Amino acid sequence: MDIQITEACCNTPTTKTTWVQKGTFKPLSKHVAGIERQTYHVGQRNAKMGVVALIDIHGFHPTTVQFLDTLAEKGFQVSAIDLFLNGPMPDEYMGDMPKLGGWIRANAEYSNNHVNELVKIAAHDLGVDGCSSLFIIGHCWGTHLAIRAASEQDQIFRGVAGPHPTAVTVPLVANLKCPLALFPSMDEPDMQPVIQAVQNKGFPTPSLHVRFDNMPHGFCGGRGDWTIHEQQVAANQVIEEIAVFFNSLTPKEE
């Protein structure tokens, strides 16, 4: 697979931040390829809306976890799959596109790394935990993966969302089966054509596009530093937009 990612995704280092997680890690209910896999679960147990989250290549960075915890406070149970069996991308690969692309192919490519199977199990487990409306989000490369999962013939998600998406194109959404919300940063290309392609599918609820031209790539995840006031405000706007978008896709009785 040809890995086409945002240049800033390759060149922007992670930030040094801290956050005390509010959720817990637990195993998924089924093994994948004979291996027990973990997910980070956070949110009120009586929440009926569930979100499967696909994190960026930097793993459970404190800012990423803070994003997940804050989203959960909006009335969701969030299950963030630990995607990377060998840990997040090594820092020394930053800025080296061939190494980064090779790492993604080996550790985070959709088919080779059983992403669809992991997503289905995480979604099933959220259903067991009482969630009757399910959604999926992804950070950066995770948005690419989330869209592919929501394009499966038997997918069950009501909506998909992605902050600072990478490798998200019009062809990628050709088979998407639910509305899409994208929140590109200053470093992403124009995502309006992608959103228009989804709008053309005629879903009852419109898709959503909010661009943050004053924010760097990764501000909601591993490259974000919410001690910088402007980043915190922007990230919380993304979280609020996602919460409103997902609520608009949820049947009123829930």
C-alpha positions, 0 to 999 in steps of 0.5 A, a space after each residue: 500500500 502506498 502511504 500518503 500522509 500529511 508532511 507535518 505528520 512526518 515532521 512534527 514531534 510529540 509534545 511533553 505533557 502530563 495528564 492523569 487518565 480517568 479511564 482504565 485499560 482492559 482486554 477486548 472480549 476476543 483474541 485477534 490472531 490468537 493474541 489478547 488485545 487491550 482497549 482504553 475504556 472511559 465514560 459513565 457506565 449508563 451512557 447509551 452512546 459508544 465511541 470506538 477510537 483509533 489513536 494516532 501513531 504516537 499511542 496513548 500520549 497524555 494529550 490524546 488520553 485527555 481528549 478521550 477523557 474529555 469526550 467521554 464527559 459529554 455523555 459517551 462511553 469511549 473505547 480506544 483500541 491499543 492498536 500497536 502491538 510493538 508500541 507507538 512509532 519510535 521517535 527516531 523515525 520522525 522526519 524520515 518518511 520511508 521509515 515512518 511509512 514502513 512502520 505504518 505498513 508493519 504496525 498500523 495498516 488496515 488489513 495487515 493489522 486486523 483493524 476491522 476485526 479489532 473495531 468490530 470487537 470493540 463495538 460489540 463490547 460497547 454494545 454489551 456495556 449498554 451502548 445502543 448508538 455507536 460511532 467511530 473517531 480517529 486521530 490523524 492516520 486513525 481517521 483514515 482507518 476509521 473511515 475504512 471501518 465505517 465503509 465495510 458492508 456490515 458496519 454499524 456506526 452512525 457517524 465517523 469523525 476525525 481531527 487533523 486527518 491524514 490520508 483522507 481523500 475523495 476515493 477513500 470515502 467512496 463506500 462510506 456508509 454514514 455521515 462524516 465530520 472532519 476537523 483539519 488543521 493548518 497543515 492538512 489539504 482542503 477537505 471540502 471536496 471529501 465532505 462534498 463527496 459524502 454529502 452527495 450520498 444523501 444521508 439525512 444528517 449533513 456531514 460537517 467540516 470545521 477547519 482550524 487554520 491557526 492550529 498545527 497538525 496533531 493539536 488534539 493528540 500526540 502533537 498537542 499541548 493544551 497548556 497553550 491556551 489557544 490549543 486548549 480552546 480549539 481542541 475543546 471546540 473539536 470535542 464539543 462539535 463531535 459531541 453535537 454531531 454524534 448527538 444529532 445522529 442518535 435517535 431521540 429516544 436515546 
